[in-house]
Amino acid sequence: MGSQVLDLAVHAQVFEICAAPIWIYDSTFSVNVWGNKAALELFGVDEGSFKAAQLEHLGSFTPEQLRLWKKLNAQVHQDVEVEKKEINVTVTSGEPVPGFLKLEKARLVLKASYRPVRLREGSGSRERDLTLIQVTAQVAPTVEDNQLRLVEMCNNHPMFQFLFDESGKLLAANKRAMCNMREHLGSCENYNLQNYLAIGECDGSLGPDEMYKEAMEAIFVLDQPCHRFPQLRWSKRHPGKYRWVLYEMWPSIDPVSQQKAVLVCEQNISQVKALEEQIKKQNERLEAQLEEALAQRDPVHKPAIDIDTPADKTLKLLDKIMRGKLTEVTPREAQEVRDAIIQAGDLRQPVNFNEQLMKNSQTVLDSEVSQSLIQLLSSRRPAKIKEEDDEGEDQPQPGHPNQDLRHIYARSNVTQDSVRALIAMHKNLPDEVLTVLQRIDDWQFDAFKLNEVSGGRPLSLLSYALMKHNGLVDKFQMDDHRLVKFLMRIEDGYPNNPYHNRIHAADVLQSLHVLVVRGGLKAPDHTYCDDVSLASCYLSAIIHDFEHKGVNNDYLIRVSDGLAVLYNDRSPMENHHLAASFQLMNSDEYNFLRKMHNKQRETLRKQIIEMVLATDMKQHFAIHSMFQAKMQLNGTVPSGGNGSGGKTMRSSPHSTSQDGHKVIDEDQRSLVLQVALKCADLGHLASPRIVHKKWVQYLEEEFFRQGDREKQNNLSVSPLMDRDKNGISKSQVGFFDIVALPLFQSFAQAFPEATPMLDAVKDNYAMWREEAAVYANANSARSSK
């Protein structure tokens, strides 16, 4: 705001008739220049005394008061006279304030405004920037009356109030507090805080003496603005009853001795505690109702058979006990857990899995579907296949030319020019390629379209794009040329199988990428997937089916294929994917990780091995069970597990680093990455229906081709692999029910951000159920004719 120009010759008469005190102050010389009649009467002085230099009258004030006066005077000069601002101050009797003289009336409180003004003096043109002071309000309270009212309020306040000194000695207390203290401690001359606290009990964490020491340290040593703690008090008037009290303590000053003191307020919070308990019980009821409502709206999928392993059952039982729900553990439940452990050949496999499926084949699942799932998931061969193998007259003998599947892979056509062409394409992507790659972060992706626009190079193009986009090439100083050459060589190592081909590898890579970047594995508060792990994820997906023979491990074992012999019948295909890929990676021609630190390379190799081996479906239940147990113990999976329980999440016991991030142990990280790749390996189950059905058709054809080979080798044809019968499209409901939905559901419960993938899987499950119902109705109609 600007300055108002005043000419006393003109404006003085106007100000004189004002009832409010108004005067002009010069902060530079600390003098009043002019004042109206009301201003002179306010201070009880004549005009001469009013205009006297104010510093001469400040001698009676303390050095601190003088310092404050000078500070405020400088503020008036700067803010009002220089910067042209208006300020407001509150003035009390006995307090030195620039522009104010000693007030005649005691206990007077004034409110005044300081405004900029330009004073024109005499008939000349000389002007000065000064301050116009106006008293806007004044109050003269009766202190004695107020003091009496305050004492009455304090004595009758329902909250006990005490003032203790630094040694804990009682200085003062309101009337109710003193009555309570005498009731518990009896009459004495010197009450103290420590004795008073000793008559109560603590909440279990600290004893009364420790409470006292902690409270005094908080107030007098640590200078905390407030310290609070609850205490349990036994009733003196009503034996056997107790009440909860809350102590609140504030640092204070004893107005008599001017020494440090502590103001203590004691409040009865028994009703609050009772209300808390009531709310807690009500909350438990509401949570139960909410879980029930959620279960009805969006039920947790429960498989047709019991796929809980003995380890799962044991952990659930222990979880109930640890959460204080011992009464919910029935003798029958404990007996079932005991029997499951005794009967189990493997604590990480469902109890009597084969028998459950075959029994189910008489009701829910078709017999051949059950046998197919047993062959896929169980380490025990289905009985029917054993019998047929034993009866066969022309079983292949060691050395039989058909038993070692020597695929003639397409010769790798990776040249220097093709490597340079892919690198150049990445720098200037064609529009049709760019359009497809712009959707790599989408939950649903069409890898067939990528294969089409990339000229048959979906895997190498997508792999290189992801590694460049996420900064892995620069982070680990990867050799671009060797990297692209490796990616193209791996891609060429994928045979033209109907299903296990380079398009499938690209689809798995994209699915895993989305799970990592959008599914919660790279959340801000934890580090499930750091840069090394991200590289491990990408490379695992890239190589996970390298040089796949187009048949399953059971076939390789049955014909004593060279890989089965080499790896002792243990995941022969997965072991080969890894060994062959690392042989390439370690050769100078393809070694794009030469500059990566040894420790990082060790971690990378370990994670890749564990992730790819986890894709063997014979390990499915062991890995799934371990994942649920590990994540549940870390508070990130509902204690209901794989669908047989509720959705309530427990608090996480993760240790936390100094920057607030959860510390993830390497075993847990490895397990999460394994399950992520397992989900990605089945990623087409979350594809749009038309794309998903295309994948199922290709997989069915690959299975039929295995069945053809089995016929050529005089082997019994594996379930659902005989092209003269129904194929795997018949088994989709069972596969979703027992494998897919529990797996994706567990992952989404641990990482809720991955729920869109679970929802898409449920949609395809609904599609197969609809088709199964149509098929069943058609069969029923034919049978009735």
NORHUKA-V462832 format. One record per pair of residues at least 24 apart in sequence whose ideal C-beta (glycine too) atoms are under 10 Angstrom apart, sorted by sequence separation. I is the first residue (numbers start at 0). GAP is how many residues later the second one is. If there is no record, write none. Layout:
I:GAP, I:GAP
This chain:
11:24, 14:24, 28:24, 29:24, 30:24, 71:24, 72:24, 73:24, 87:24, 88:24, 110:24, 111:24, 150:24, 167:24, 168:24, 204:24, 225:24, 226:24, 243:24, 244:24, 312:24, 313:24, 352:24, 353:24, 357:24, 428:24, 429:24, 432:24, 436:24, 459:24, 462:24, 463:24, 512:24, 548:24, 702:24, 703:24, 739:24, 740:24, 7:25, 25:25, 28:25, 29:25, 71:25, 72:25, 86:25, 87:25, 88:25, 109:25, 110:25, 111:25, 166:25, 167:25, 168:25, 169:25, 205:25, 223:25, 224:25, 225:25, 242:25, 243:25, 244:25, 311:25, 312:25, 352:25, 353:25, 354:25, 356:25, 357:25, 428:25, 429:25, 435:25, 436:25, 439:25, 459:25, 461:25, 462:25, 511:25, 512:25, 547:25, 702:25, 735:25, 739:25, 7:26, 28:26, 29:26, 68:26, 69:26, 71:26, 72:26, 86:26, 87:26, 109:26, 110:26, 111:26, 166:26, 167:26, 169:26, 202:26, 223:26, 224:26, 242:26, 243:26, 245:26, 309:26, 312:26, 313:26, 352:26, 353:26, 357:26, 435:26, 439:26, 459:26, 460:26, 511:26, 546:26, 547:26, 581:26, 635:26, 699:26, 700:26, 701:26, 735:26, 22:27, 67:27, 68:27, 70:27, 71:27, 85:27, 86:27, 87:27, 109:27, 110:27, 163:27, 164:27, 166:27, 167:27, 201:27, 202:27, 223:27, 242:27, 243:27, 245:27, 309:27, 312:27, 313:27, 349:27, 352:27, 353:27, 459:27, 460:27, 462:27, 545:27, 548:27, 577:27, 580:27, 581:27, 699:27, 700:27, 5:28, 22:28, 29:28, 67:28, 68:28, 69:28, 85:28, 86:28, 108:28, 109:28, 110:28, 163:28, 164:28, 167:28, 201:28, 202:28, 203:28, 222:28, 241:28, 242:28, 243:28, 309:28, 311:28, 312:28, 348:28, 349:28, 353:28, 354:28, 432:28, 436:28, 440:28, 458:28, 459:28, 462:28, 508:28, 511:28, 512:28, 544:28, 547:28, 633:28, 698:28, 699:28, 735:28, 736:28, 24:29, 64:29, 67:29, 68:29, 84:29, 85:29, 86:29, 108:29, 109:29, 161:29, 163:29, 167:29, 201:29, 202:29, 240:29, 243:29, 307:29, 309:29, 310:29, 348:29, 353:29, 424:29, 436:29, 439:29, 458:29, 459:29, 508:29, 511:29, 544:29, 546:29, 547:29, 698:29, 699:29, 735:29, 64:30, 65:30, 84:30, 85:30, 107:30, 108:30, 109:30, 163:30, 199:30, 200:30, 201:30, 218:30, 242:30, 243:30, 305:30, 309:30, 310:30, 348:30, 424:30, 456:30, 459:30, 460:30, 508:30, 510:30, 511:30, 543:30, 545:30, 546:30, 577:30, 578:30, 633:30, 696:30, 698:30, 699:30, 734:30, 735:30, 64:31, 68:31, 83:31, 84:31, 107:31, 108:31, 161:31, 199:31, 200:31, 217:31, 218:31, 219:31, 308:31, 309:31, 312:31, 348:31, 456:31, 458:31, 459:31, 508:31, 509:31, 545:31, 576:31, 577:31, 580:31, 633:31, 695:31, 696:31, 699:31, 735:31, 736:31, 83:32, 98:32, 106:32, 107:32, 108:32, 163:32, 196:32, 198:32, 199:32, 200:32, 214:32, 218:32, 243:32, 307:32, 309:32, 345:32, 421:32, 424:32, 428:32, 432:32, 436:32, 458:32, 459:32, 507:32, 508:32, 511:32, 544:32, 545:32, 546:32, 635:32, 695:32, 696:32, 731:32, 732:32, 735:32, 736:32, 60:33, 79:33, 80:33, 82:33, 83:33, 97:33, 98:33, 99:33, 104:33, 106:33, 107:33, 199:33, 200:33, 215:33, 217:33, 218:33, 232:33, 309:33, 310:33, 313:33, 345:33, 421:33, 457:33, 458:33, 507:33, 508:33, 543:33, 545:33, 546:33, 577:33, 695:33, 731:33, 734:33, 735:33, 59:34, 60:34, 61:34, 79:34, 81:34, 83:34, 98:34, 105:34, 106:34, 161:34, 196:34, 198:34, 199:34, 214:34, 305:34, 309:34, 312:34, 344:34, 345:34, 420:34, 456:34, 506:34, 507:34, 542:34, 543:34, 545:34, 546:34, 574:34, 577:34, 633:34, 733:34, 60:35, 78:35, 79:35, 80:35, 97:35, 99:35, 102:35, 104:35, 106:35, 198:35, 226:35, 230:35, 232:35, 234:35, 308:35, 310:35, 311:35, 344:35, 421:35, 425:35, 455:35, 456:35, 458:35, 505:35, 508:35, 542:35, 545:35, 573:35, 576:35, 577:35, 629:35, 632:35, 695:35, 731:35, 732:35, 59:36, 79:36, 80:36, 96:36, 106:36, 159:36, 210:36, 309:36, 310:36, 311:36, 420:36, 424:36, 428:36, 504:36, 505:36, 507:36, 576:36, 635:36, 692:36, 695:36, 731:36, 732:36, 78:37, 79:37, 80:37, 105:37, 106:37, 198:37, 225:37, 226:37, 227:37, 229:37, 232:37, 308:37, 309:37, 310:37, 312:37, 504:37, 507:37, 539:37, 542:37, 543:37, 573:37, 574:37, 629:37, 630:37, 730:37, 731:37, 732:37, 57:38, 75:38, 230:38, 231:38, 308:38, 309:38, 310:38, 311:38, 312:38, 421:38, 425:38, 504:38, 539:38, 542:38, 545:38, 573:38, 574:38, 576:38, 629:38, 729:38, 732:38, 733:38, 29:39, 56:39, 74:39, 106:39, 227:39, 229:39, 308:39, 309:39, 311:39, 417:39, 421:39, 424:39, 425:39, 504:39, 541:39, 542:39, 572:39, 573:39, 692:39, 695:39, 728:39, 731:39, 732:39, 29:40, 219:40, 308:40, 309:40, 424:40, 501:40, 503:40, 504:40, 573:40, 629:40, 630:40, 691:40, 731:40, 732:40, 200:41, 202:41, 218:41, 219:41, 231:41, 308:41, 309:41, 418:41, 422:41, 426:41, 503:41, 504:41, 539:41, 542:41, 570:41, 573:41, 574:41, 625:41, 626:41, 629:41, 630:41, 729:41, 53:42, 59:42, 71:42, 199:42, 218:42, 219:42, 229:42, 306:42, 307:42, 308:42, 417:42, 421:42, 425:42, 458:42, 459:42, 462:42, 538:42, 542:42, 570:42, 572:42, 573:42, 625:42, 628:42, 629:42, 728:42, 729:42, 29:43, 53:43, 199:43, 218:43, 229:43, 306:43, 307:43, 425:43, 457:43, 458:43, 461:43, 462:43, 465:43, 469:43, 501:43, 504:43, 569:43, 570:43, 572:43, 627:43, 728:43, 53:44, 56:44, 86:44, 88:44, 90:44, 167:44, 199:44, 217:44, 218:44, 305:44, 306:44, 308:44, 457:44, 458:44, 461:44, 465:44, 468:44, 499:44, 500:44, 501:44, 503:44, 570:44, 571:44, 573:44, 626:44, 630:44, 26:45, 27:45, 53:45, 56:45, 83:45, 85:45, 199:45, 218:45, 304:45, 305:45, 422:45, 456:45, 457:45, 458:45, 459:45, 460:45, 461:45, 499:45, 570:45, 573:45, 625:45, 626:45, 629:45, 729:45, 26:46, 53:46, 85:46, 215:46, 305:46, 306:46, 413:46, 455:46, 457:46, 458:46, 459:46, 462:46, 465:46, 469:46, 498:46, 499:46, 538:46, 569:46, 570:46, 728:46, 26:47, 29:47, 53:47, 80:47, 81:47, 89:47, 90:47, 91:47, 92:47, 167:47, 199:47, 214:47, 302:47, 304:47, 305:47, 455:47, 457:47, 458:47, 461:47, 465:47, 469:47, 499:47, 500:47, 570:47, 626:47, 627:47, 684:47, 24:48, 26:48, 80:48, 87:48, 167:48, 304:48, 453:48, 457:48, 458:48, 461:48, 493:48, 496:48, 499:48, 569:48, 570:48, 622:48, 625:48, 626:48, 26:49, 27:49, 51:49, 79:49, 80:49, 166:49, 183:49, 214:49, 306:49, 456:49, 457:49, 458:49, 489:49, 493:49, 498:49, 499:49, 500:49, 625:49, 626:49, 725:49, 26:50, 79:50, 80:50, 165:50, 183:50, 196:50, 304:50, 305:50, 450:50, 458:50, 462:50, 492:50, 494:50, 499:50, 623:50, 684:50, 24:51, 25:51, 26:51, 49:51, 79:51, 163:51, 195:51, 304:51, 450:51, 451:51, 457:51, 461:51, 465:51, 490:51, 493:51, 494:51, 496:51, 498:51, 499:51, 622:51, 623:51, 626:51, 684:51, 48:52, 76:52, 78:52, 79:52, 163:52, 183:52, 303:52, 304:52, 450:52, 453:52, 457:52, 469:52, 486:52, 489:52, 492:52, 493:52, 494:52, 496:52, 497:52, 499:52, 622:52, 26:53, 27:53, 79:53, 165:53, 166:53, 179:53, 182:53, 302:53, 303:53, 449:53, 485:53, 489:53, 492:53, 493:53, 494:53, 496:53, 681:53, 26:54, 76:54, 165:54, 182:54, 192:54, 304:54, 425:54, 491:54, 492:54, 493:54, 494:54, 495:54, 496:54, 538:54, 623:54, 681:54, 684:54, 685:54, 24:55, 25:55, 26:55, 75:55, 163:55, 164:55, 304:55, 446:55, 447:55, 450:55, 475:55, 486:55, 490:55, 492:55, 494:55, 618:55, 622:55, 684:55, 24:56, 44:56, 179:56, 192:56, 303:56, 446:56, 449:56, 450:56, 474:56, 475:56, 485:56, 486:56, 489:56, 613:56, 684:56, 42:57, 43:57, 44:57, 75:57, 302:57, 422:57, 446:57, 449:57, 474:57, 477:57, 485:57, 488:57, 489:57, 609:57, 613:57, 681:57, 41:58, 42:58, 43:58, 422:58, 425:58, 446:58, 447:58, 534:58, 619:58, 681:58, 684:58, 685:58, 41:59, 42:59, 43:59, 44:59, 303:59, 304:59, 446:59, 447:59, 471:59, 474:59, 475:59, 606:59, 610:59, 613:59, 614:59, 618:59, 684:59, 38:60, 42:60, 43:60, 303:60, 304:60, 419:60, 422:60, 446:60, 449:60, 470:60, 471:60, 474:60, 605:60, 609:60, 613:60, 39:61, 41:61, 42:61, 43:61, 303:61, 418:61, 419:61, 422:61, 444:61, 445:61, 446:61, 469:61, 534:61, 608:61, 609:61, 612:61, 613:61, 616:61, 677:61, 678:61, 681:61, 682:61, 38:62, 41:62, 418:62, 421:62, 444:62, 446:62, 471:62, 472:62, 606:62, 610:62, 611:62, 613:62, 614:62, 615:62, 681:62, 40:63, 41:63, 418:63, 420:63, 421:63, 446:63, 470:63, 471:63, 552:63, 602:63, 606:63, 609:63, 610:63, 613:63, 614:63, 34:64, 418:64, 419:64, 444:64, 445:64, 446:64, 469:64, 531:64, 539:64, 543:64, 551:64, 552:64, 553:64, 605:64, 609:64, 610:64, 613:64, 616:64, 678:64, 304:65, 415:65, 418:65, 421:65, 444:65, 469:65, 531:65, 534:65, 538:65, 542:65, 551:65, 552:65, 607:65, 610:65, 611:65, 614:65, 616:65, 677:65, 678:65, 31:66, 34:66, 41:66, 199:66, 417:66, 418:66, 421:66, 443:66, 444:66, 471:66, 538:66, 541:66, 545:66, 551:66, 602:66, 606:66, 610:66, 614:66, 677:66, 31:67, 196:67, 417:67, 418:67, 443:67, 466:67, 471:67, 531:67, 535:67, 539:67, 540:67, 543:67, 544:67, 602:67, 606:67, 609:67, 610:67, 613:67, 614:67, 678:67, 29:68, 30:68, 31:68, 41:68, 195:68, 304:68, 418:68, 441:68, 442:68, 444:68, 465:68, 466:68, 469:68, 531:68, 534:68, 535:68, 538:68, 539:68, 542:68, 543:68, 674:68, 678:68, 685:68, 691:68, 695:68, 29:69, 31:69, 192:69, 415:69, 418:69, 439:69, 440:69, 444:69, 530:69, 531:69, 534:69, 535:69, 538:69, 539:69, 542:69, 543:69, 607:69, 610:69, 611:69, 674:69, 677:69, 678:69, 691:69, 195:70, 306:70, 413:70, 414:70, 417:70, 418:70, 439:70, 443:70, 531:70, 532:70, 535:70, 536:70, 537:70, 539:70, 540:70, 543:70, 544:70, 606:70, 610:70, 685:70, 26:71, 192:71, 413:71, 438:71, 442:71, 465:71, 466:71, 531:71, 532:71, 535:71, 536:71, 539:71, 540:71, 543:71, 674:71, 675:71, 685:71, 688:71, 691:71, 692:71, 26:72, 413:72, 440:72, 441:72, 442:72, 465:72, 466:72, 531:72, 534:72, 535:72, 538:72, 539:72, 674:72, 684:72, 685:72, 687:72, 691:72, 695:72, 24:73, 25:73, 411:73, 413:73, 414:73, 436:73, 439:73, 440:73, 499:73, 529:73, 534:73, 535:73, 538:73, 539:73, 685:73, 686:73, 690:73, 24:74, 413:74, 439:74, 532:74, 535:74, 536:74, 539:74, 540:74, 682:74, 685:74, 686:74, 688:74, 692:74, 23:75, 24:75, 412:75, 413:75, 442:75, 462:75, 465:75, 466:75, 531:75, 535:75, 539:75, 671:75, 674:75, 675:75, 678:75, 684:75, 685:75, 687:75, 688:75, 691:75, 692:75, 22:76, 411:76, 412:76, 413:76, 440:76, 441:76, 442:76, 461:76, 462:76, 465:76, 674:76, 684:76, 685:76, 687:76, 691:76, 2:77, 22:77, 411:77, 413:77, 439:77, 440:77, 679:77, 682:77, 684:77, 685:77, 686:77, 688:77, 2:78, 411:78, 413:78, 462:78, 532:78, 671:78, 675:78, 678:78, 682:78, 684:78, 685:78, 688:78, 692:78, 20:79, 411:79, 412:79, 461:79, 462:79, 671:79, 678:79, 681:79, 684:79, 688:79, 411:80, 461:80, 683:80, 684:80, 2:81, 170:81, 410:81, 411:81, 0:82, 1:82, 171:82, 409:82, 458:82, 459:82, 678:82, 0:83, 170:83, 171:83, 408:83, 409:83, 458:83, 0:84, 32:84, 170:84, 171:84, 408:84, 409:84, 492:84, 0:85, 33:85, 159:85, 161:85, 163:85, 170:85, 180:85, 408:85, 409:85, 32:86, 170:86, 179:86, 408:86, 409:86, 26:87, 158:87, 159:87, 160:87, 161:87, 164:87, 176:87, 407:87, 408:87, 489:87, 492:87, 32:88, 163:88, 165:88, 170:88, 176:88, 406:88, 492:88, 20:89, 24:89, 158:89, 162:89, 164:89, 171:89, 176:89, 162:90, 163:90, 170:90, 175:90, 406:90, 489:90, 20:91, 162:91, 170:91, 171:91, 172:91, 173:91, 489:91, 492:91, 19:92, 24:92, 162:92, 164:92, 168:92, 170:92, 488:92, 23:93, 25:93, 41:93, 165:93, 172:93, 38:94, 164:94, 165:94, 167:94, 169:94, 489:94, 23:95, 32:95, 38:95, 164:95, 165:95, 485:95, 488:95, 489:95, 33:96, 37:96, 38:96, 41:96, 164:96, 165:96, 488:96, 32:97, 37:97, 163:97, 164:97, 31:98, 32:98, 33:98, 34:98, 35:98, 162:98, 163:98, 485:98, 488:98, 642:98, 643:98, 31:99, 161:99, 162:99, 163:99, 484:99, 485:99, 511:99, 641:99, 642:99, 27:100, 161:100, 162:100, 163:100, 488:100, 489:100, 641:100, 648:100, 27:101, 31:101, 161:101, 162:101, 485:101, 488:101, 640:101, 641:101, 648:101, 25:102, 26:102, 27:102, 160:102, 161:102, 487:102, 642:102, 646:102, 25:103, 26:103, 160:103, 161:103, 481:103, 485:103, 486:103, 641:103, 642:103, 648:103, 23:104, 25:104, 26:104, 159:104, 160:104, 161:104, 484:104, 485:104, 640:104, 641:104, 24:105, 25:105, 159:105, 160:105, 481:105, 484:105, 485:105, 486:105, 640:105, 10:106, 23:106, 24:106, 158:106, 159:106, 160:106, 481:106, 485:106, 642:106, 23:107, 24:107, 158:107, 159:107, 481:107, 482:107, 484:107, 485:107, 507:107, 641:107, 10:108, 22:108, 23:108, 24:108, 156:108, 158:108, 159:108, 481:108, 482:108, 483:108, 637:108, 640:108, 10:109, 22:109, 23:109, 157:109, 158:109, 481:109, 482:109, 636:109, 639:109, 9:110, 21:110, 22:110, 157:110, 481:110, 482:110, 525:110, 636:110, 3:111, 5:111, 6:111, 7:111, 8:111, 21:111, 22:111, 478:111, 480:111, 481:111, 637:111, 2:112, 3:112, 4:112, 5:112, 6:112, 7:112, 8:112, 20:112, 21:112, 22:112, 478:112, 479:112, 481:112, 636:112, 637:112, 2:113, 3:113, 4:113, 5:113, 6:113, 7:113, 8:113, 20:113, 21:113, 478:113, 635:113, 636:113, 0:114, 1:114, 2:114, 3:114, 4:114, 5:114, 6:114, 7:114, 8:114, 19:114, 20:114, 477:114, 478:114, 627:114, 631:114, 635:114, 636:114, 0:115, 2:115, 3:115, 4:115, 5:115, 6:115, 19:115, 20:115, 476:115, 477:115, 478:115, 623:115, 630:115, 635:115, 1:116, 2:116, 6:116, 17:116, 19:116, 475:116, 476:116, 477:116, 478:116, 519:116, 626:116, 630:116, 633:116, 635:116, 14:117, 19:117, 20:117, 475:117, 476:117, 477:117, 620:117, 631:117, 19:118, 475:118, 476:118, 477:118, 619:118, 620:118, 623:118, 627:118, 630:118, 631:118, 14:119, 472:119, 475:119, 476:119, 619:119, 623:119, 626:119, 627:119, 630:119, 6:120, 475:120, 622:120, 626:120, 629:120, 630:120, 5:121, 474:121, 475:121, 620:121, 624:121, 627:121, 4:122, 616:122, 619:122, 623:122, 627:122, 619:123, 623:123, 626:123, 2:124, 5:124, 475:124, 466:125, 474:125, 475:125, 2:126, 5:126, 525:126, 2:127, 3:128, 475:128, 525:128, 2:129, 524:129, 525:130, 526:130, 524:131, 525:131, 532:131, 532:133, 535:133, 539:133, 543:133, 524:134, 526:134, 527:134, 529:134, 535:134, 539:134, 524:135, 525:135, 526:135, 528:135, 540:135, 523:136, 524:136, 525:136, 526:136, 527:136, 532:136, 536:136, 539:136, 540:136, 543:136, 544:136, 523:137, 524:137, 525:137, 526:137, 532:137, 535:137, 539:137, 543:137, 408:138, 522:138, 525:138, 522:139, 529:139, 532:139, 533:139, 536:139, 540:139, 406:140, 408:140, 527:140, 528:140, 532:140, 536:140, 539:140, 540:140, 406:141, 527:141, 535:141, 539:141, 406:142, 526:142, 540:142, 405:143, 406:143, 525:143, 527:143, 528:143, 532:143, 536:143, 404:144, 406:144, 527:144, 528:144, 404:145, 527:145, 404:146, 525:146, 528:147, 520:148, 527:148, 404:150, 551:150, 558:150, 404:151, 520:151, 550:151, 551:151, 554:151, 558:151, 402:152, 403:152, 519:152, 520:152, 549:152, 550:152, 553:152, 554:152, 557:152, 402:153, 549:153, 404:154, 547:154, 550:154, 551:154, 554:154, 558:154, 402:155, 403:155, 405:155, 520:155, 549:155, 550:155, 554:155, 557:155, 402:156, 403:156, 404:156, 405:156, 549:156, 550:156, 558:156, 401:157, 402:157, 403:157, 404:157, 515:157, 518:157, 548:157, 557:157, 402:158, 403:158, 404:158, 514:158, 550:158, 554:158, 557:158, 399:159, 401:159, 402:159, 403:159, 549:159, 550:159, 399:160, 403:160, 514:160, 515:160, 518:160, 554:160, 557:160, 397:161, 398:161, 402:161, 403:161, 511:161, 514:161, 518:161, 395:162, 397:162, 402:162, 514:162, 394:163, 395:163, 396:163, 554:163, 394:164, 395:164, 511:164, 514:164, 515:164, 553:164, 510:165, 511:165, 514:165, 510:166, 511:166, 513:166, 551:166, 554:166, 397:167, 511:167, 512:167, 550:167, 510:168, 511:168, 514:168, 384:169, 388:169, 507:169, 510:169, 511:169, 513:169, 551:169, 509:170, 510:170, 550:170, 507:171, 508:171, 510:171, 511:171, 507:172, 510:172, 513:172, 380:173, 384:173, 506:173, 507:173, 509:173, 510:173, 506:174, 507:174, 508:174, 510:174, 413:175, 507:175, 510:175, 375:176, 380:176, 413:176, 504:176, 506:176, 507:176, 510:176, 374:177, 375:177, 380:177, 503:177, 506:177, 374:178, 375:178, 374:179, 503:179, 374:180, 503:180, 506:180, 506:184, 498:185, 506:188, 503:191, 502:192, 503:194, 502:195, 503:195, 498:196, 497:197, 498:197, 500:197, 498:198, 499:198, 497:199, 498:199, 499:199, 497:200, 498:200, 496:201, 497:201, 498:201, 500:201, 496:202, 497:202, 498:202, 499:202, 497:203, 498:203, 496:204, 497:204, 498:204, 496:205, 497:205, 497:206, 498:206, 497:207, 496:208, 527:222, 527:223, 519:227, 518:228, 519:228, 522:228, 518:229, 519:230, 520:230, 522:230, 518:231, 519:231, 521:231, 514:232, 518:232, 519:232, 520:232, 517:233, 518:233, 519:233, 520:233, 518:234, 519:234, 517:235, 518:235, 519:235, 446:236, 514:236, 516:236, 517:236, 518:236, 446:237, 518:237, 444:238, 514:238, 515:238, 517:238, 518:238, 377:239, 378:239, 443:239, 444:239, 447:239, 514:239, 517:239, 376:240, 377:240, 378:240, 442:240, 446:240, 513:240, 375:241, 376:241, 444:241, 445:241, 374:242, 375:242, 376:242, 377:242, 378:242, 443:242, 444:242, 445:242, 448:242, 513:242, 514:242, 374:243, 376:243, 377:243, 378:243, 442:243, 443:243, 444:243, 447:243, 513:243, 372:244, 375:244, 376:244, 442:244, 443:244, 445:244, 446:244, 445:245, 444:246, 447:246, 510:246, 443:247, 447:247, 443:248, 445:248, 446:248, 447:250, 352:268, 348:269, 348:270, 347:271, 348:271, 349:271, 347:272, 348:272, 347:273, 348:273, 347:274, 345:275, 346:275, 347:275, 349:275, 345:276, 347:276, 348:276, 347:277, 346:278, 347:278, 347:281, 404:304, 401:307, 311:309, 310:310, 314:310, 318:310, 401:310, 402:310, 310:311, 401:311, 442:311, 308:312, 311:312, 312:312, 315:312, 401:312, 442:312, 443:312, 306:313, 307:313, 308:313, 311:313, 314:313, 315:313, 318:313, 399:313, 401:313, 442:313, 443:313, 306:314, 310:314, 311:314, 314:314, 318:314, 324:314, 399:314, 441:314, 442:314, 308:315, 309:315, 310:315, 313:315, 314:315, 317:315, 308:316, 311:316, 315:316, 322:316, 395:316, 442:316, 443:316, 306:317, 307:317, 308:317, 310:317, 311:317, 314:317, 321:317, 395:317, 442:317, 306:318, 310:318, 314:318, 394:318, 395:318, 308:319, 319:319, 393:319, 394:319, 395:319, 307:320, 308:320, 311:320, 318:320, 393:320, 394:320, 318:321, 391:321, 392:321, 393:321, 318:322, 391:322, 315:323, 391:323, 314:324, 315:324, 391:324, 315:325, 322:325, 388:325, 390:325, 314:326, 318:326, 388:326, 389:326, 322:327, 387:327, 388:327, 312:328, 315:328, 321:328, 387:328, 311:329, 315:329, 386:329, 387:329, 311:330, 384:330, 385:330, 312:331, 318:331, 371:331, 384:331, 311:332, 383:332, 384:332, 307:333, 308:333, 384:333, 306:334, 307:334, 384:334, 306:335, 307:335, 383:335, 305:336, 306:336, 307:336, 381:336, 306:337, 381:337, 299:338, 305:338, 302:339, 299:340, 301:340, 302:340, 299:341, 300:341, 301:341, 302:341, 299:342, 300:342, 301:342, 375:342, 299:343, 301:343, 374:343, 375:343, 298:344, 299:344, 374:344, 375:344, 294:345, 299:345, 373:345, 374:345, 299:346, 371:346, 372:346, 374:346, 290:347, 299:347, 370:347, 371:347, 372:347, 370:348, 371:348, 290:349, 297:349, 369:349, 370:349, 371:349, 367:350, 368:350, 294:351, 367:351, 368:351, 293:352, 294:352, 366:352, 367:352, 375:352, 293:353, 365:353, 367:353, 290:354, 291:354, 365:354, 367:354, 290:355, 371:355, 375:355, 289:356, 290:356, 371:356, 289:357, 290:357, 367:357, 368:357, 287:358, 289:358, 367:358, 371:358, 372:358, 376:358, 286:359, 368:359, 371:359, 375:359, 286:360, 287:360, 365:360, 370:360, 286:361, 368:361, 369:361, 372:361, 376:361, 367:362, 368:362, 371:362, 372:362, 375:362, 376:362, 367:363, 368:363, 371:363, 375:363, 365:364, 368:364, 369:364, 372:364, 364:365, 365:365, 368:365, 372:365, 364:366, 368:366, 372:366, 365:367, 364:368, 365:368, 369:368, 363:369, 364:369, 363:370, 364:372, 360:373, 363:373, 364:373, 359:374, 356:377, 359:377, 359:378, 356:381, 355:382, 352:385, 349:388, 365:406, 303:429, 304:429, 303:430, 306:430, 302:431, 306:431, 304:432, 306:432, 302:433, 303:433, 304:433, 302:434, 303:434, 307:434, 300:435, 301:435, 302:435, 306:435, 300:436, 302:436, 302:438, 300:439, 301:439, 302:439, 300:440, 301:440, 299:441, 300:441, 299:442, 300:443, 300:444, 299:445, 299:449, 300:457, 300:460, 297:461, 300:461, 297:464, 300:464
